[in-house]
Amino acid sequence: MGKGQARGSAAVGIGSAVAVAAVIGLVVLSQLESVEAATFTVGDAGGWTFNVQSWPNGKRFRAGDILKFNYISTVHNVVVVDKGGYTNCITPAGAKVYKSGKDLIRLPKGQSYFICNFAGHCESGMKIAVNAI
């Protein structure tokens, strides 16, 4: 019986280890879920359009979140610019230009600036500045 008892004890020990590992796994997964990236539709139902510059106000963005820009691609675009480009509605050389009408842009940590560079659009408030923590 000595051998049987040893095997039984080992089986109980392994079962306990599996249960502990499962609990730890669930805790880790619950933590990962809480930091999952969010998707924000720029301009909400109105989409990427004029006078949207105040849309980010009151929202909390995190690095890795996704901005979804919905717009008519024949009359608008999305350009990633620096602060000067944002302030002065100028597209710097080499700026990334999105043209699909359904652009998904992942936010890096820190400040990001976006404009539409069609003539007069940025000046009409088609620009946003977003800070991701």
GROMACS elastic network, one bead per residue, 0.5 to 0.9 nm:
[ bonds ]
;  ai    aj funct       b0    kb
    1     4     6  0.50651   500
    1     5     6  0.61327   500
    1     6     6  0.85819   500
    2     5     6  0.52220   500
    2     6     6  0.62878   500
    2     7     6  0.87894   500
    3     6     6  0.51511   500
    3     7     6  0.63417   500
    3     8     6  0.86723   500
    4     7     6  0.51482   500
    4     8     6  0.60897   500
    4     9     6  0.85481   500
    5     8     6  0.50220   500
    5     9     6  0.60718   500
    5    10     6  0.85153   500
    6     9     6  0.51736   500
    6    10     6  0.61894   500
    6    11     6  0.86634   500
    7    10     6  0.50324   500
    7    11     6  0.61595   500
    7    12     6  0.86600   500
    8    11     6  0.50850   500
    8    12     6  0.62535   500
    8    13     6  0.85970   500
    9    12     6  0.51222   500
    9    13     6  0.61356   500
    9    14     6  0.86455   500
   10    14     6  0.61528   500
   10    15     6  0.85198   500
   11    14     6  0.51221   500
   11    15     6  0.60710   500
   11    16     6  0.85829   500
   12    15     6  0.50032   500
   12    16     6  0.61380   500
   12    17     6  0.86010   500
   13    16     6  0.51646   500
   13    17     6  0.62290   500
   13    18     6  0.87076   500
   14    17     6  0.50354   500
   14    18     6  0.61959   500
   14    19     6  0.86525   500
   15    18     6  0.51544   500
   15    19     6  0.62731   500
   15    20     6  0.87157   500
   16    19     6  0.50752   500
   16    20     6  0.61927   500
   16    21     6  0.85637   500
   17    20     6  0.51261   500
   17    21     6  0.60882   500
   17    22     6  0.85607   500
   18    21     6  0.50359   500
   18    22     6  0.61087   500
   18    23     6  0.86982   500
   19    22     6  0.50767   500
   19    23     6  0.63259   500
   19    24     6  0.87053   500
   20    23     6  0.51672   500
   20    24     6  0.62311   500
   20    25     6  0.85533   500
   21    24     6  0.50926   500
   21    25     6  0.60341   500
   21    26     6  0.86536   500
   22    26     6  0.62510   500
   22    27     6  0.87124   500
   23    26     6  0.51490   500
   23    27     6  0.63088   500
   23    28     6  0.87152   500
   24    27     6  0.51118   500
   24    28     6  0.62281   500
   24    29     6  0.86355   500
   25    28     6  0.51480   500
   25    29     6  0.61528   500
   25    30     6  0.86191   500
   26    29     6  0.50613   500
   26    30     6  0.61031   500
   26    31     6  0.86467   500
   27    30     6  0.51789   500
   27    31     6  0.63792   500
   27    32     6  0.87988   500
   28    31     6  0.51750   500
   28    32     6  0.63220   500
   28    33     6  0.87399   500
   29    32     6  0.50174   500
   29    33     6  0.61555   500
   29    34     6  0.87555   500
   30    33     6  0.51354   500
   30    34     6  0.65053   500
   31    34     6  0.53036   500
   31    35     6  0.68633   500
   32    35     6  0.54263   500
   32    36     6  0.63989   500
   33    36     6  0.51914   500
   33    37     6  0.89386   500
   34    37     6  0.88178   500
   35    38     6  0.87601   500
   35    62     6  0.89642   500
   36    64     6  0.84520   500
   36    65     6  0.82737   500
   37    62     6  0.75333   500
   37    63     6  0.80059   500
   37    64     6  0.56290   500
   37    66     6  0.70341   500
   38    61     6  0.82353   500
   38    62     6  0.81649   500
   38    64     6  0.79089   500
   38    66     6  0.62163   500
   38    67     6  0.85981   500
   39    65     6  0.58562   500
   39    67     6  0.58760   500
   39    68     6  0.68473   500
   39   104     6  0.87996   500
   39   106     6  0.89369   500
   40    43     6  0.88481   500
   40    44     6  0.77675   500
   40    61     6  0.89512   500
   40    65     6  0.76690   500
   40    66     6  0.61959   500
   40    68     6  0.59242   500
   40    69     6  0.87180   500
   41    44     6  0.51396   500
   41    45     6  0.76974   500
   41    47     6  0.69664   500
   41    48     6  0.84725   500
   41    66     6  0.84963   500
   41    67     6  0.59566   500
   41    69     6  0.62150   500
   41    70     6  0.74414   500
   42    45     6  0.83654   500
   42    46     6  0.83107   500
   42    47     6  0.57238   500
   42    48     6  0.58176   500
   42    49     6  0.89756   500
   42    52     6  0.80504   500
   42    55     6  0.71529   500
   42    56     6  0.81111   500
   42    67     6  0.63456   500
   42    68     6  0.58999   500
   42    69     6  0.54918   500
   42    70     6  0.73623   500
   42   128     6  0.88757   500
   43    46     6  0.53855   500
   43    48     6  0.54511   500
   43    49     6  0.72208   500
   43    52     6  0.59328   500
   43    53     6  0.87727   500
   43    55     6  0.58887   500
   43    56     6  0.85470   500
   43    69     6  0.81218   500
   43    70     6  0.85215   500
   44    47     6  0.55600   500
   44    48     6  0.82842   500
   44    55     6  0.81318   500
   46    49     6  0.71649   500
   46    70     6  0.85672   500
   47    52     6  0.85072   500
   47    68     6  0.87808   500
   47    69     6  0.66323   500
   47    70     6  0.51296   500
   47    71     6  0.61543   500
   48    52     6  0.69726   500
   48    68     6  0.88845   500
   48    69     6  0.57045   500
   48    70     6  0.56092   500
   48    71     6  0.54807   500
   48    72     6  0.88250   500
   48    76     6  0.83868   500
   48    77     6  0.88569   500
   48    78     6  0.86222   500
   48   116     6  0.88575   500
   48   126     6  0.72573   500
   48   127     6  0.86982   500
   49    52     6  0.61764   500
   49    70     6  0.87360   500
   49    71     6  0.71270   500
   49    76     6  0.80865   500
   49   116     6  0.86926   500
   49   121     6  0.83838   500
   49   125     6  0.81271   500
   49   126     6  0.57117   500
   49   127     6  0.86200   500
   50    53     6  0.81106   500
   50   121     6  0.67980   500
   50   122     6  0.79116   500
   50   124     6  0.58252   500
   50   125     6  0.52649   500
   50   127     6  0.81015   500
   51    54     6  0.74405   500
   51    55     6  0.85896   500
   51   122     6  0.89746   500
   51   124     6  0.62510   500
   51   126     6  0.57160   500
   51   127     6  0.79157   500
   52    55     6  0.53485   500
   52    56     6  0.84750   500
   52   125     6  0.59218   500
   52   126     6  0.56758   500
   52   127     6  0.65491   500
   52   128     6  0.69397   500
   53    56     6  0.72706   500
   53    57     6  0.86733   500
   53   125     6  0.54861   500
   53   126     6  0.62664   500
   53   127     6  0.51512   500
   53   129     6  0.73789   500
   54    57     6  0.55618   500
   54   125     6  0.86659   500
   54   127     6  0.88701   500
   54   128     6  0.72448   500
   54   129     6  0.87870   500
   55    58     6  0.83223   500
   55    59     6  0.83079   500
   55   128     6  0.74574   500
   56    59     6  0.55381   500
   56    60     6  0.81935   500
   56    61     6  0.87786   500
   56   128     6  0.71321   500
   56   129     6  0.73397   500
   56   130     6  0.64586   500
   56   131     6  0.89148   500
   57    60     6  0.85697   500
   57   130     6  0.88776   500
   60   131     6  0.82066   500
   60   132     6  0.74526   500
   60   133     6  0.82475   500
   61    64     6  0.86714   500
   61    65     6  0.65945   500
   61   107     6  0.82613   500
   61   130     6  0.74743   500
   61   131     6  0.65300   500
   61   133     6  0.64451   500
   62    65     6  0.56169   500
   62   107     6  0.73996   500
   62   108     6  0.81268   500
   62   109     6  0.70226   500
   62   110     6  0.87917   500
   62   131     6  0.79282   500
   63    66     6  0.86910   500
   63   106     6  0.77444   500
   63   107     6  0.52854   500
   63   110     6  0.75764   500
   63   131     6  0.87478   500
   63   132     6  0.51248   500
   63   133     6  0.58044   500
   64   106     6  0.55228   500
   64   107     6  0.52190   500
   64   108     6  0.61839   500
   64   109     6  0.77188   500
   64   132     6  0.83480   500
   65   105     6  0.83415   500
   65   106     6  0.56786   500
   65   107     6  0.55413   500
   65   108     6  0.82156   500
   65   132     6  0.81140   500
   66   104     6  0.62498   500
   66   105     6  0.54105   500
   66   107     6  0.60386   500
   67   103     6  0.79552   500
   67   104     6  0.56847   500
   67   105     6  0.51722   500
   67   106     6  0.63673   500
   67   107     6  0.72515   500
   68   102     6  0.67409   500
   68   103     6  0.57103   500
   68   105     6  0.65597   500
   68   106     6  0.89281   500
   69    77     6  0.89953   500
   69    78     6  0.77223   500
   69   101     6  0.68737   500
   69   102     6  0.55644   500
   69   103     6  0.51012   500
   69   104     6  0.64819   500
   69   105     6  0.80716   500
   70    73     6  0.87662   500
   70   100     6  0.87577   500
   70   101     6  0.53557   500
   70   103     6  0.68201   500
   71    74     6  0.88175   500
   71    75     6  0.81838   500
   71    76     6  0.65843   500
   71    77     6  0.76476   500
   71   100     6  0.84112   500
   71   102     6  0.67356   500
   71   103     6  0.88273   500
   72    75     6  0.58194   500
   72    76     6  0.60736   500
   72    77     6  0.81738   500
   72   100     6  0.84121   500
   72   101     6  0.54330   500
   72   102     6  0.86512   500
   73    76     6  0.53247   500
   73    77     6  0.62202   500
   73    99     6  0.57731   500
   73   100     6  0.58483   500
   73   102     6  0.83721   500
   74    77     6  0.81288   500
   74    99     6  0.83045   500
   74   101     6  0.83562   500
   75   118     6  0.74156   500
   76    99     6  0.75580   500
   76   101     6  0.77973   500
   76   116     6  0.61500   500
   76   117     6  0.76808   500
   76   118     6  0.63101   500
   76   121     6  0.81444   500
   77    97     6  0.70598   500
   77    98     6  0.58215   500
   77    99     6  0.50054   500
   77   100     6  0.77505   500
   77   101     6  0.71333   500
   77   115     6  0.79583   500
   77   116     6  0.52089   500
   77   117     6  0.68654   500
   77   118     6  0.73201   500
   78    96     6  0.83992   500
   78    97     6  0.58438   500
   78    98     6  0.50287   500
   78    99     6  0.66620   500
   78   101     6  0.86697   500
   78   103     6  0.80871   500
   78   114     6  0.63523   500
   78   115     6  0.57129   500
   78   117     6  0.73796   500
   78   127     6  0.87404   500
   79    91     6  0.74172   500
   79    95     6  0.66989   500
   79    96     6  0.57683   500
   79    98     6  0.61688   500
   79    99     6  0.88139   500
   79   113     6  0.83011   500
   79   114     6  0.54400   500
   79   115     6  0.52359   500
   79   116     6  0.59585   500
   79   117     6  0.68250   500
   80    85     6  0.88058   500
   80    86     6  0.89089   500
   80    91     6  0.83560   500
   80    95     6  0.60665   500
   80    96     6  0.54735   500
   80    97     6  0.66095   500
   80    98     6  0.83571   500
   80   112     6  0.75393   500
   80   113     6  0.58853   500
   80   115     6  0.67538   500
   81    84     6  0.77638   500
   81    85     6  0.53351   500
   81    86     6  0.62510   500
   81    89     6  0.89683   500
   81    90     6  0.80959   500
   81    91     6  0.64726   500
   81    92     6  0.67911   500
   81    95     6  0.61874   500
   81    96     6  0.77323   500
   81   112     6  0.76648   500
   81   113     6  0.54023   500
   81   114     6  0.58218   500
   81   115     6  0.71282   500
   82    85     6  0.52113   500
   82    86     6  0.62456   500
   82    87     6  0.86948   500
   82    91     6  0.86938   500
   82    92     6  0.78759   500
   82    95     6  0.87817   500
   82   111     6  0.89547   500
   82   112     6  0.73513   500
   82   113     6  0.60167   500
   82   114     6  0.82904   500
   83    86     6  0.50222   500
   83    87     6  0.60455   500
   83    88     6  0.84487   500
   83   111     6  0.86728   500
   83   112     6  0.81529   500
   83   113     6  0.65728   500
   83   129     6  0.85184   500
   84    87     6  0.51139   500
   84    88     6  0.58644   500
   84    89     6  0.77926   500
   84    90     6  0.74666   500
   84    92     6  0.87529   500
   85    88     6  0.53337   500
   85    89     6  0.51736   500
   85    91     6  0.56700   500
   85    92     6  0.64760   500
   85   113     6  0.81474   500
   85   114     6  0.87545   500
   85   115     6  0.82191   500
   86    89     6  0.51667   500
   86    90     6  0.68717   500
   86    91     6  0.83624   500
   86   113     6  0.61280   500
   86   114     6  0.68762   500
   86   115     6  0.65705   500
   86   122     6  0.81847   500
   86   127     6  0.71085   500
   86   128     6  0.79548   500
   86   129     6  0.77827   500
   87    90     6  0.80090   500
   88    91     6  0.89614   500
   88   122     6  0.88401   500
   88   123     6  0.84212   500
   89   115     6  0.71824   500
   89   116     6  0.84921   500
   89   117     6  0.73308   500
   89   120     6  0.87638   500
   89   121     6  0.88147   500
   89   122     6  0.56845   500
   89   123     6  0.65301   500
   89   127     6  0.84569   500
   90   115     6  0.87258   500
   90   117     6  0.74678   500
   90   122     6  0.87136   500
   91    94     6  0.84378   500
   91    95     6  0.65207   500
   91   115     6  0.84222   500
   91   117     6  0.68465   500
   92    95     6  0.56130   500
   94    97     6  0.88911   500
   98   101     6  0.79837   500
   98   102     6  0.89763   500
   98   103     6  0.66567   500
   99   102     6  0.81181   500
   99   103     6  0.74776   500
  100   103     6  0.59466   500
  107   110     6  0.83333   500
  107   111     6  0.88402   500
  107   112     6  0.73794   500
  107   130     6  0.85740   500
  107   131     6  0.86940   500
  107   132     6  0.67590   500
  108   111     6  0.79700   500
  108   112     6  0.76281   500
  108   131     6  0.89462   500
  108   132     6  0.68120   500
  108   133     6  0.86760   500
  109   112     6  0.84589   500
  109   131     6  0.74729   500
  109   132     6  0.50672   500
  109   133     6  0.56087   500
  110   130     6  0.80748   500
  110   131     6  0.52482   500
  110   132     6  0.50131   500
  110   133     6  0.61331   500
  111   129     6  0.70234   500
  111   130     6  0.56654   500
  111   132     6  0.63698   500
  111   133     6  0.87980   500
  112   128     6  0.83444   500
  112   129     6  0.57645   500
  112   130     6  0.52058   500
  112   131     6  0.62464   500
  112   132     6  0.79047   500
  113   127     6  0.75313   500
  113   128     6  0.59449   500
  113   130     6  0.64101   500
  113   131     6  0.88410   500
  114   126     6  0.85131   500
  114   127     6  0.54899   500
  114   128     6  0.53713   500
  114   129     6  0.64629   500
  114   130     6  0.84659   500
  115   121     6  0.81763   500
  115   122     6  0.57489   500
  115   125     6  0.86451   500
  115   126     6  0.59936   500
  115   128     6  0.66029   500
  115   129     6  0.88745   500
  116   119     6  0.84946   500
  116   120     6  0.88055   500
  116   121     6  0.59568   500
  116   122     6  0.54702   500
  116   126     6  0.58664   500
  116   127     6  0.64710   500
  117   120     6  0.76650   500
  117   121     6  0.64784   500
  117   122     6  0.62340   500
  117   126     6  0.87368   500
  118   121     6  0.56084   500
  118   122     6  0.75174   500
  119   122     6  0.77157   500
  119   123     6  0.84552   500
  120   123     6  0.52108   500
  120   124     6  0.61971   500
  120   126     6  0.89361   500
  121   124     6  0.50092   500
  121   125     6  0.67385   500
  121   126     6  0.55036   500
  121   127     6  0.82993   500
  122   125     6  0.52756   500
  122   127     6  0.55962   500
  123   126     6  0.70022   500
  123   127     6  0.82735   500
  124   127     6  0.84537   500
  125   128     6  0.81422   500
